Amino acid sequence: MKDGGRLAAAIEVLTEVETRHRPVQIALRDWGAAHRFAGSGDRTVIGNLVFDALRNKASLAALMQDETPRALILATYSCTWQKGVEALAETLSGDRHAPEPLSEAEARTLSVGQAPDPAPASQADVPEWLWPSFQAVFGENAVEEGRALARRAPVDLRANTLKADREKLLKRLAHTGAGPTSLSPLCLRIEAKPGLGRMPHIQAEEGYRKGWFELQDEGSQLAALLAQAKPGEQVLDYCAGGGGKTLALAAAMENKGQLYAYDADRLRLAPIHERLQRAGVRNIQVRDPASSTLEDLTGQMDLVFIDAPCTGTGVWRRRPDSKWRLAEKALADRIEDQRHVLENAGRYVKPGGRLAYVTCSVLPEENQNQAAWFLENHPDFKSSSALEAWKKALPGASEPKYVSEHGDLLLTPASTGTDGFFVALFERQA
Ligand SMILES: C[S@@+](CC[C@H](N)C(=O)[O-])C[C@H]1O[C@@H](n2cnc3c(N)ncnc32)[C@H](O)[C@@H]1O
């Protein structure tokens, strides 16, 4: 396919996503199935166009004064990908599969390349209704933080220390361009490529099949690291889902002690079994909510890890469609879920044990406010500084920029180069 046909396909897919509210991956997959002539390179470019258009939807709509899929895709190609208006005009006129040629008005707007006076929320590509929350948490950095959440994300890997180490992996994966990061001692990163760039298919690597590494954002790795799970401990991963954090906790425990993985939704737990096996985790019991209870763990855990259900505002780089779909009701529901989870999970912590509360959100409503609510309503717990845990686990690393009065941490793409993650630690009074 030439770029003209790819632009037309991207407009078609984005129209599906916008009008029929379909997840991007599904819309892309269906488009590929219906257009067998498109190769994997074509599908990558089409996907990149759609994802980048969604990442930058508000700023591109402000620039074009138009938020139709056509306007967003053409602006992505010309401005975000820096192809320029002349190359775009040529692409549209030289290919019978291409969308309609550029109108004079479109050509004029695209050559200016800047919206007249965009509101800060659209400059930042943050939904208008969430702007007060962004300002509350980031202050004068709110636009910069929003912009960083609108960029492409790198592919991060975690060396699975049950089977490998980072040095060995760096050599093995040299051909992928993977390099070490500066924070997590286990992280390898393949930087995002701009425009048409294609990322290596990392799951096809022998090392992935052998369980030497996992795909896991560095922020997620750090959240698990800060919980300080140790060999020999009793640890409950209360919202284990597909097991991303579970695997990191198991590696930190060196397969010693006992790790319990639980999730209220047994379907979400389903992939965990295969992943645990591949990673060589042996000290684990998966507690299926349909067939077992956690009663026997009451007051027994050295550490309860809560990777709470949240809005996912910290991972907008990877799921840009969720950014525009998020509604006030969903935020209110997640806040309620988080309180429910905090309320329930605390009971499994033994006196003197720890509770880690983690979200992949940057919103204060789900983070600092929830930590404060928990402390207020659970006098048997006191806060424990995640910043101190950071200093201990990462000697020499620069300190995170967003630290609350209790030492809770907020990681963000702009400040730590990771996805957005919040970590608060508590200790049950002995
Ligand atoms: C952020 S996801 C977990 C992701 C997972 N830990 C990982 O790293 O791959 C949050 C999980 O919380 C679970 N959850 C929601 N409400 C819950 C509850 N009341 N009790 C336990 N788990 C719950 C959801 O099913 C979901 O899998």
PDBQT file of the ligand as one rigid body, heavy atoms in Angstrom, charges set to zero:
ROOT
HETATM    1  C1  LIG A 501      -5.109  -2.661  37.858  1.00  0.00    +0.000 C 
HETATM    2  S1  LIG A 501      -5.905  -4.172  37.661  1.00  0.00    +0.000 S 
HETATM    3  C2  LIG A 501      -4.712  -5.346  38.195  1.00  0.00    +0.000 C 
HETATM    4  C3  LIG A 501      -3.542  -5.530  37.252  1.00  0.00    +0.000 C 
HETATM    5  C4  LIG A 501      -2.571  -6.606  37.700  1.00  0.00    +0.000 C 
HETATM    6  N1  LIG A 501      -2.196  -6.503  39.079  1.00  0.00    +0.000 N 
HETATM    7  C5  LIG A 501      -1.290  -6.621  36.865  1.00  0.00    +0.000 C 
HETATM    8  O1  LIG A 501      -0.265  -6.097  37.311  1.00  0.00    +0.000 OA
HETATM    9  O2  LIG A 501      -1.340  -7.177  35.768  1.00  0.00    +0.000 OA
HETATM   10  C6  LIG A 501      -7.030  -4.166  38.997  1.00  0.00    +0.000 C 
HETATM   11  C7  LIG A 501      -7.691  -5.500  39.301  1.00  0.00    +0.000 C 
HETATM   12  O3  LIG A 501      -8.504  -5.334  40.468  1.00  0.00    +0.000 OA
HETATM   13  C8  LIG A 501      -9.537  -6.291  40.388  1.00  0.00    +0.000 C 
HETATM   14  N2  LIG A 501     -10.576  -5.934  41.361  1.00  0.00    +0.000 N 
HETATM   15  C9  LIG A 501     -11.551  -5.003  41.249  1.00  0.00    +0.000 A 
HETATM   16  N3  LIG A 501     -12.316  -4.980  42.368  1.00  0.00    +0.000 NA
HETATM   17  C10 LIG A 501     -11.802  -5.913  43.200  1.00  0.00    +0.000 A 
HETATM   18  C11 LIG A 501     -12.153  -6.363  44.513  1.00  0.00    +0.000 A 
HETATM   19  N4  LIG A 501     -13.186  -5.852  45.180  1.00  0.00    +0.000 N 
HETATM   20  N5  LIG A 501     -11.392  -7.334  45.059  1.00  0.00    +0.000 NA
HETATM   21  C12 LIG A 501     -10.325  -7.853  44.403  1.00  0.00    +0.000 A 
HETATM   22  N6  LIG A 501      -9.967  -7.483  43.158  1.00  0.00    +0.000 NA
HETATM   23  C13 LIG A 501     -10.695  -6.523  42.561  1.00  0.00    +0.000 A 
HETATM   24  C14 LIG A 501      -9.960  -6.225  38.943  1.00  0.00    +0.000 C 
HETATM   25  O4  LIG A 501     -10.634  -7.397  38.549  1.00  0.00    +0.000 OA
HETATM   26  C15 LIG A 501      -8.633  -6.036  38.223  1.00  0.00    +0.000 C 
HETATM   27  O5  LIG A 501      -8.116  -7.244  37.742  1.00  0.00    +0.000 OA
ENDROOT
TORSDOF 0
